[in-house]
Amino acid sequence: MKSYHELMEAILLERELDRPTREAARRSFEKFKKNLMVILRKQVAAFVKDMAANTVTNYTADSDHTVANNLVYAMTQNQPSTHFVIASKNGEDLYIAMCIKDESQMVLPSYITMKQYRELVDKGNIVLLQTTLRSSEGRRMWSTGGSSKGTYHSGKIGKNNPEVMINYMRTLMFKKDMPFHDAIVKTLAAKMEKKSAQALARPLNRWLDQFEAELSNTADVYIHEFIHLFDDFRYKTKSTSHPGNIKRGIDASYNKDDVQKKDYYTSDAEWNAYFQSGAEIVENAVRSFLVAATNEQAATMALRKNPQFNTLSNTAKSGEVAEVVIAELYRKMSDAIAEPWAKEHIKKFGLDQFNMGSVGNFCLVFVSWQAYSTAKFFLEDPQKRKRFMSRTVSLLQDVRNIIGEYNTQMSQGKVVTTQEFNRAMANFKRPDPTKLQNVYNNIYSGLMIGKKPFDPLAKYADT
């Protein structure tokens, strides 16, 4: 049992480190995704070029596994010196992993030095961090029954790489009617019909786009497991293989007669990782909204509110566009928490007794949904409920800070770049529209029909 002083110290530590930890996890994920896709697109292009020029191999309709195996091998060739890809196909299963060798490719939370991080890496290992994507479920750190979307290894077990694993990637399954198999079959058919290299490349490039979209949707899993890697630094325990009270949670977790209520979800480290990944998705959705909505549509709305808009200074125009965007964000947040599923969720979790305003209630609804099991058990216990609410108040302040920082930047004339705009828009084009609880779906706005980021030098017309 923790003393009051120890409990408050833990709460303050969580709140102080929350945002920098989430931001580091997001930056790490985006860097990993970018590096991986650059390599894969380059290697696929080289593979297609070689296949198109190949006049020796006799391709048949049964060559699909051969072509797929050759492509997977090609993915591992001609690697950069700072990071590299390993990949393997075994029948219908495929895995692709990105391995970081150079410190320049690592992204760490501000409170962890590279020297501290290297404590997680065996001295004989050249890999600082491995991120593995699988079509099925790979090796586990422990056995708890059921399936797992992601797992991690700290690097202390069996001298393995520190590793984040993401499982059940649909676009990596080599099965009939699945994207990867479909792409190989179409590329093979194009080769047999002696079509151009561009025709061979088209199905594989479409598959890469599908793969990147699915990978983007695993950000919460990556962030959850990435945060687990640093539990040693946040939760000091004697266990070297199961840091952060995870071992206690595991020992008490599995009950074949009750697959839902697992103490494991309420261990300090698991609570932290679930909350953090859920909170990061909320923050990223808010940040993405602000950027994606800063476009010509927002400028047109600003012109409708102020007919003199085009005559204003660039900074004044940027400030008025920011007002439009922020007002629309608040409106969409209010709409989201008024949805029937959100009202039902609030009542089921006993959150209807709290009123934190539209922004606070928005945070409360979506982070508790993203961290569903952990939040449910925390809210059932009066003491843990206080801790949950305290953490959510911290998230609310972080979200307000994100909105405030955007407003300040726009008021200073620091507008959204095309690259930032395109990246943010991708978050709203990608989600599955059947998933009502998706935070991006719930704040999608008509403003986002805009095609270009707001340009303070342009003249806008009310069309």
C-alpha positions, 0 to 999 in steps of 0.5 A: 500500500502506497503512502499518501506522499508516495501516491501524490508523488506518483500522480505528479510524476505522471502529470509532469512527464505525460506530454513529453512522453507522448510527443516523443512516442509520436515522433518516434512512430512518425520517423519509423514509418517514414524511414520504413516507407522510403526503403520499401518504396525504393526497393519495390521500384528496383524489384519491378525494374528487374522483373520487367527486364527479366527475360529468363524466368518462365513466369506462370500463374503458380509463381505467386509465392516465388514472386512474393518471396523474391520481393521480400528478399529485395526489401532487405537489399542496399540498406542505409548505414544508420538503419535497415530492414529485415523481412521474411515470408513463411507461407502465408505469414510475413513480417517486416522489421526496421532496425535502428543502428545509429543514435541519430535515428532514435527519438527519446523522451526529454528526461531520458538520455542516450546513455540511460537508454543504452542500459536496455541494450546488450553491449554486444548488440548493434541494434538500438531499437527494432520495430517488427510488423507481423501478419500474425502474432509473434513471440511474447514476453509472457503468456496471458491467454488471448491475442495481443495487438502489440508487445514489447521486449526491453532487451534484457531478456535473452539479449534480444533487441529492445523491440516494439512489435505490432501484430495482425497486420492485414496488409501483410497477410499473403492470403487470397483476397488480401491486399498483398496477395492481390498485388502480387497476382496482378503484378504477375499477370502484367508480367505474363502479358508482357506489359510495361514496368509501370503496369507491373509497379501499379498494383504493388504501389497500391499495396504500399499505399494500403500498407502505409494507411494500415500502419498509420492506424496502428499509432496507438499500439506503437505508442503503448508499447514504446512507452512500456520500453521506458517503464524501467525509468518511470517505475523503479522495481527489482524485476529486470524482465517485467518492469513497472509492476507488470509482473504482479499484474501478469501473475494475477491477470489470467482467469479462464472464467473471467476474460475481462476483469484482469488486474493486469490492466490496473498495474501502474505500467499498464495503466500508464501505457493505456492512458498515454496511448489514448491521450496521444490519439486525442491530442493528435486528432486535435492537432491534426484538426487545427492544421487540416482546417486551416485552409481556403474554406476557413479563409472564406468563412473569415471573409464572410464574418469580416468583408474587409478580410482581404485588406487586413495585414497578413498577421491579422488575416492569420489571426482571424482564420485561427478564430474560425478554426478554433470555433469550429473545433469547439463546435465539433467537440460539443457535437461529438460528446452529444452522440448517442454512443458517447452519452451511453458510454458516459453513463455506463462508466459513471462519467455523467457525474462530472462536468469539465466543459465541452473540451474536458468532457471530450477528453474524458469520453475519448481517452476512456474509450481508447483506454477502455478496460483500464479506465473501467477498472480505475473508475470502479475504485473511488481512490483510483477514480481520483487518479484517473480524473487528475490525469484527465485534468492534466490532459485537458490542460495539454489540449488547451495548450495545443489550441493556445499554441496554434492560436499564438503561432497563427496570430504571429503569421506563422501559417501551416505549411503544405507538408503539414497540411497534407499530413494532417488531412491524411488522418481524416481520410484514413479512418474506417467510417463504420467505427463511430468511436474513432476520434478523427471521424467524430471531429471531421468538419465541412471545413476540410473540403478545402484542398490547400492550406491557407495562404495569407498572401492570397485574395479570397472570394465568397463563392 
